[in-house]
Each structure stands twice: as C-alpha cells, then as structure tokens.
Amino acid sequence: MGFLAKLREGLAKTKNAIFGGINHLLKKFVRIDEDLLDELEELLITADVGVETTEEILDRLREEIREGRLKDPEDIKSALRVILSDMIGQGAPLTLSTTPSVILVIGVNGAGKTTSIGKISNRLKKSGKKVVVAAADTFRAAAIDQLAVWCDRAGVDLVKQEEGSDPAAVVFDAIQYTKKKQADVLIIDTAGRLHNKKNLMDELAKINRVISRELPEAARENLLVLDATTGQNAIMQAKEFSRAAEITGLILNKLDGTAKGGIVLSIRRELGLPVKFVGVGEKIDDMQEFDAAEFITALFE
C-alpha cells in the first residue's frame, strides 16, 4: 500500500467526521444561510480544527458569500478545499545541509517519540545517509532498550549509557562517535519532558549547550513529537515546549487513530510551525514527510 493510500486510510475517521457530516448537512439546506454555517462550525470544532481556526474558515466563507462566489450549498466543499489548502501551506523538508546534521527529538511520554526516531532513521538510511542515534532518554525505564530495538530494525548505530546516566554526557559521547564515523546525521532522543518539570527543561538546555559547543556549525532540527489523538492538548504542549526549545518542526503521530485530524490546521495557524512528518501506523515504513497536497487529497477524495 502506497503512503497516499495509507494516509487516506489513516484520515478516514477525520474525513467521516468532517465531510460525512458536511455531506449530510448540505443535503438539509437548499440555500446558504447562518443556520448552515452554525452547523458547519460545530462540525469543524468537533474534528479539532480549533475555535480560532474555525472562525477564520467561516469568515472566509462569509466573504465569498458576500461577493457572490458561493450561492449553492454544494459550493461549500470546493471552497473549503481551497481555504484549507491555503491555510496548511507547503511542507518543509528537513534541513540536513551539513555533515553531520543534528536532529533533537522531544515530546511527552506516550506521544511516539521512540518509534518516530526509528522510522525517521529508517527513512534516512534508505536515502543513503549514515545515521547515529543517541539514547539520551536515560530517565524512563526501558527507554534505552526500546530505542535499541528500533535502531536495530533500521540498521543504524546507537550510542548509549546506563539508565540514570547524565543525558548531556550521552550526547557528548554520541557527538564524538558521530565525528569518528563521519556520519551524516545524529538523532538525539530525549526524556519525555513534562512541561511542568523545570529540572527536565533545564536538562534540555544543557543538551543544547553541548551540541552548540561540540558542533557549532551543524544544521539543527528540533522536532516536537505530538499525539494527534490528544487534540487541542497537543497545541498546549507545543506552546510550552516552544518556551524551552526553538522548535523547527513537528512530528504528528497516530493520525490513523483519531477523528481529530483537523489538528493539523490548528497547529499551522496557531503555532506557525510546519508539520514535517506524519505517522499513520505502527510499521517502520508508516511515516512520511508531510505533503500538504496529499493531506488535502486524502481528506476530500
């Protein structure tokens, strides 16, 4: 199954929640009026498009209605497609312009951080990159072992220490190993940092200082892993993490397990951060770079 097919399958719940409801809604109305728009608003918010994003969508629909471009309820779907495409914008590929480049992966426990690292490592390895992974999540029991399993599947090297070790020390060792092996990319796992745990945020800052000191010229990506099933809570997580790290992009997991795929729109509008990867399954190939056009196609077709 190709990724677009997987994306369609993964977004089926969101598509049914939004557009199944919209199709039913449009059949109830013979003309566009405020009652129709009120029900549309409820549908979008239910799919976790977000209140502010939904308001913007409706404002743009009302503008088209005033200007006479929308006259029939059936015109709503085609107008929505244009509006959503514009709001999502284009994708943003990883910046891996130096050798080595660094990808720091952060996020709360349970969001799919470890699996995301394995899947991205696999993609990079298949593209010809030499990848090293640093097991700097030394706080959580079995985190290192789980990461080792995924690195083995992807066929990439893992640098680790004992559970409870200093994460910054692991990163330092991994950087030296990366230099020695002349690897292309260093991916760093970090603890599932709860945003109300200051000591963990301080640890993240310490890791960043080590990277800046040892690899001052390296291209950097700070990727935040979010669980799509948590809906608007994911937005709150992203805002909190953005205060502790300069987030360059997002990994959005578990789109296949939620009717809340509208979160992609909220993220783009409220945070201004690009979704760089989406996960729609548990297999090692079930993650791809986010393609806005494919996302819209999966929702509408």
PyMOL commands that set and color helices and strands:
alter all, ss='L'
color gray80, all
select helices_A, chain A and resi 3-10+12-28+34-46+51-66+75-88+113-126+143-154+167-181+198-214+228-230+232-244+255-257+263-271+292-300
alter helices_A, ss='H'
color red, helices_A
select strands_A, chain A and resi 101-107+131-135+157-159+185-192+220-227+249-253+275-279+287-289
alter strands_A, ss='S'
color yellow, strands_A
deselect
rebuild
show_as cartoon
